[in-house]
Amino acid sequence: MTTIAEEILLLAYDEAEGRLLTSSIELDAALGGSLLAELAVNGRIDLADKKVTVLDPTPLGERELDATLALIAAEARQRKADWWVRKLYSSGVRKRLLSGLAERGVLDERRHKVLGLFPSTRYPERDPRVEREIRQRIGDVLAGAEPDERSAVLIAVLHAAKIDRKAFPGADKARIKEITEGRWAADAVAKSIAAVNAAVVGAVVAATVAATTASG
């Protein structure tokens, strides 16, 4: 089974050539938000209030999620979701997740040099069935099917990071808004989705400003 973060990665990369289809700033923020969301979906943390609270420190058996849970549990102060998304914001998370998908045979890891000088890695799909199932599930929800919590969170994070425009260019905007606003969900679920959504948007803005300032 894939995690929400892994599903975002598969949707954010070109299947054939393994190129990133969106901004790395937006993607890395989305991955941080998806780690929080997955922990919330599995009852490990609470995002319904303004601060992230650990409900159950028991590991889930997935490396990146367990590392994130341990990090939150070890923090002396309770922090807001946007603080944690910025804390988790890192290309290292993306690289570890991509390498993990390659190890499991979902992606192929191809190293090459740009202009014969600069090392680069692409991740074309080796097993297209995994992304095909994700697209079918999310496509059904966008077409009107009742979403489960994981699918709704995935759509919300994709939308917050503007990846939905690349992954599902023909999707109905009103339907995406309905899902991301949590109108279908119980109050606690709706608040969790809203918290992650706001945190990802905030992290994208902060990272964009930082990158612009550094380049200027």
C-alpha positions in Angstrom: 0.0 0.0 0.0 1.3 3.5 -0.9 1.3 6.4 1.6 -0.4 9.7 0.7 3.1 11.3 0.2 4.0 8.5 -2.2 0.8 9.0 -4.1 1.5 12.7 -4.4 5.0 11.9 -5.8 3.6 9.5 -8.4 1.1 12.1 -9.6 3.7 14.9 -9.6 6.2 13.1 -11.9 5.9 12.3 -15.6 5.3 8.5 -16.0 7.4 8.0 -19.1 10.4 10.3 -18.6 10.4 10.6 -14.8 10.6 14.4 -14.9 9.0 16.6 -12.2 5.9 18.3 -13.6 5.5 21.0 -10.9 7.6 23.2 -8.8 9.9 21.5 -6.2 8.8 24.2 -3.8 5.2 23.2 -4.0 5.9 19.5 -4.1 8.1 19.6 -1.0 5.5 21.5 1.0 2.9 19.1 -0.1 5.0 16.1 1.1 5.4 17.7 4.5 1.6 18.3 4.7 0.8 14.8 3.6 3.0 13.3 6.3 1.0 15.2 9.0 -2.3 14.2 7.3 -1.4 10.5 7.1 -0.6 10.5 10.8 -3.9 12.2 11.6 -5.8 9.8 9.4 -4.2 6.9 11.3 -5.1 8.4 14.7 -1.5 9.2 15.7 -1.9 13.0 15.9 -4.7 15.5 16.2 -4.9 18.5 13.8 -8.4 19.6 14.7 -7.2 22.3 17.1 -4.6 25.0 16.5 -1.7 22.9 17.8 -0.6 19.5 16.6 -1.1 17.0 19.5 0.2 13.4 19.7 -2.6 11.0 20.5 -0.7 7.7 20.1 3.1 7.5 19.7 2.9 3.8 18.4 4.9 3.5 15.2 3.0 2.6 12.0 5.8 0.6 10.5 6.6 3.1 7.7 10.0 4.7 7.9 9.1 8.3 7.0 5.8 8.4 8.9 7.4 6.9 12.0 10.3 9.4 11.9 7.9 12.3 11.6 5.8 11.0 14.5 8.9 10.6 16.7 10.0 14.1 15.8 6.6 15.5 16.9 6.5 13.5 20.1 10.0 14.7 21.0 9.2 18.4 20.5 9.0 20.1 23.9 6.4 22.5 22.8 3.1 22.0 20.9 3.4 23.5 17.5 1.0 24.6 14.8 0.5 22.5 11.6 2.2 25.2 9.5 5.3 25.1 11.7 5.6 21.4 11.2 5.1 21.6 7.5 8.0 24.1 7.3 10.0 21.9 9.6 9.5 18.9 7.4 10.1 20.9 4.2 13.1 19.3 2.6 14.2 17.8 -0.7 15.7 15.0 1.4 12.1 13.7 2.2 11.4 13.7 -1.5 14.6 11.8 -2.4 14.0 9.2 0.3 10.4 8.6 -0.8 11.5 8.3 -4.4 14.3 5.9 -3.6 11.8 3.8 -1.5 9.4 3.6 -4.5 12.3 2.5 -6.7 13.4 -0.2 -4.2 9.9 -1.6 -4.3 9.9 -1.7 -8.1 7.3 1.0 -8.6 9.7 3.5 -10.1 13.0 3.2 -12.0 15.9 5.2 -10.8 18.0 6.6 -13.7 21.1 8.7 -13.0 22.6 10.9 -15.8 24.4 14.1 -16.2 22.9 17.3 -17.6 25.2 18.8 -20.3 27.6 16.1 -19.4 28.5 17.9 -16.1 25.7 18.1 -13.6 24.4 14.9 -12.0 20.6 14.4 -12.1 18.2 11.5 -11.4 14.9 10.8 -13.1 12.2 8.4 -11.9 10.2 6.9 -14.8 7.5 4.4 -13.8 8.4 0.7 -13.8 5.0 -0.6 -12.6 2.3 1.7 -14.0 -0.5 -0.2 -12.1 0.1 1.7 -8.9 -0.5 5.1 -10.3 -3.3 3.8 -12.5 -5.2 2.6 -9.3 -4.6 6.0 -7.7 -5.9 7.9 -10.7 -8.9 5.7 -10.9 -9.8 6.2 -7.2 -9.3 9.9 -7.3 -10.9 10.3 -10.7 -14.0 8.5 -9.3 -14.1 10.9 -6.4 -13.7 14.0 -8.6 -16.5 12.6 -10.7 -18.9 12.5 -7.7 -18.1 9.4 -5.7 -18.1 9.7 -1.9 -14.5 10.2 -0.8 -12.8 8.3 2.0 -10.6 10.3 4.3 -7.3 9.4 2.6 -8.6 10.3 -0.8 -10.0 13.6 0.4 -6.8 14.5 2.1 -4.8 13.6 -1.0 -7.0 15.9 -3.2 -6.8 18.7 -0.6 -3.0 18.6 -0.5 -2.7 18.4 -4.2 -4.9 21.5 -4.5 -3.1 23.4 -1.8 0.2 22.9 -3.6 -1.4 23.5 -7.0 -0.4 20.1 -8.2 -4.0 19.2 -9.0 -3.8 21.4 -12.1 -1.1 19.2 -13.5 -2.3 15.8 -12.3 -6.0 16.3 -13.1 -6.2 19.2 -15.5 -9.9 18.6 -16.5 -11.2 18.3 -12.9 -14.2 20.3 -11.9 -13.1 23.2 -9.7 -16.3 23.3 -7.8 -16.0 19.6 -6.9 -12.4 20.1 -5.7 -13.5 23.0 -3.6 -16.3 20.9 -2.1 -13.9 18.2 -1.1 -11.2 20.5 0.3 -13.7 22.4 2.4 -14.8 19.1 3.9 -18.5 19.5 3.4 -18.9 15.8 3.1 -17.0 15.0 6.3 -17.4 14.9 10.1 -16.3 18.1 11.8 -13.0 16.8 13.1 -12.1 15.5 9.7 -13.0 18.8 8.1 -10.8 20.7 10.5 -7.9 18.3 9.9 -8.2 18.9 6.2 -8.4 22.6 6.6 -5.4 22.7 8.9 -3.2 20.7 6.4 -4.5 22.8 3.5 -3.6 26.1 5.2 -0.2 24.7 6.4 0.8 23.7 2.9 -0.3 27.0 1.4 1.7 28.8 4.1 4.8 26.7 3.5 4.7 27.3 -0.3 4.4 31.1 0.2 7.2 31.1 2.8 9.6 29.0 0.6 8.8 31.1 -2.5 9.6 34.3 -0.6 12.8 32.8 0.8 13.9 31.7 -2.7 13.1 35.0 -4.3 15.0 36.9 -1.5 18.0 34.6 -1.9 18.1 35.0 -5.7 17.7 38.8 -5.4 
